[in-house]
């Protein structure tokens, strides 16, 4: 069922509880399998993926409400029901400009992550869903049909420990993680001038904090993110006391497994989309597949033994 | 290869071009003949004053990269897929789950 018309109506009625005419337009910010997001004025309504578990989404929402200096706080503390879909409401914030990724707020992202990783874990919070999300991407690759890049990606995937493939419990259950960090997960509020906040709590939970650093790490390792931008991100994270990597020295023993996993995830989604659209991989997608190819030859690095 | 101390399997890692074996159990490290000297040499290079960069000057020293990284990742310079002009596909990748 198309949730969009009803969701738009809910965004409108939340923005204008008194009703009446307004000059705002309705903007669809996202329409994907994992959620539909509509903006009306300064209000954003999100219909979460079909089948989203209320007992998992509720503590995630409560966590965001309790950490308003790190995560965007919801307008209402609990999800609403819209014809069987869970819906949450948020204030609108300005995202990073996708046409100007060189303006990405790497330091702000790093500081927010470090603070999130140091925040106390609220009771009842489920595990973060980064590995589960990666496993879904690999499942999509399997169902996409044959492709020459599938072999290298699946070989890279098999080098990973079971927890990183979503097949075993996460080795860390004491650290609060975002679970799906990328540049689309940052907004500033008030629009354009306010401080940055992390958005999208769907994958939030307890887990391995290095997972939240894994995408920038993987982009850097694949030769896509310039070293100075990676260094800015990593340095800011360390200066804020982030626990995912040691304060100095080589961060890769901690980053290697998550960075491999999100590289395989990114490559799998690229191939699935390329097959669906019947077009070849572009240069950037090929660079990620090539990294998977190299991974199979080198076993993952071991993080230092945890003392917790 | 098995760890001589605890008999757990040992895995090979590439640290700055030097292959080392680390035990998956006790985390002990095994070095082949000459590898300790290679690491010592790398360490002394690291602690020496950095020579002037051969090409475009970098604002930051080279950052470590994993062994599976792109050939030029972590070595500075304008290699790889970035550079003066951002690739459109990479911009898109930065924003997707």
Interface residues (C-beta under 8 A of the other chain):
Chain A: X34 X96 X98 X99 X101 X102 X104 X133 X180 X182 X183 X184 X219 X220 X221 X222 X223 X224 X225 X226 X227 X228 X230 X231 X232 X234 X250 X251 X252 X255 X256 X259 X260 X266 X269 X282 X283 X284 X285 X287 X288 X290 X291 X294 X295 X297 X298 X299 X301 X302 X304 X305
Chain B: X11 X12 X13 X14 X15 X22 X24 X27 X58 X59 X60 X62 X63 X64 X65 X66 X67 X68 X69 X70 X71 X72 X73 X74 X76 X79 X80 X81 X82 X86 X87 X89 X90 X91 X92 X93 X94 X95 X96 X97
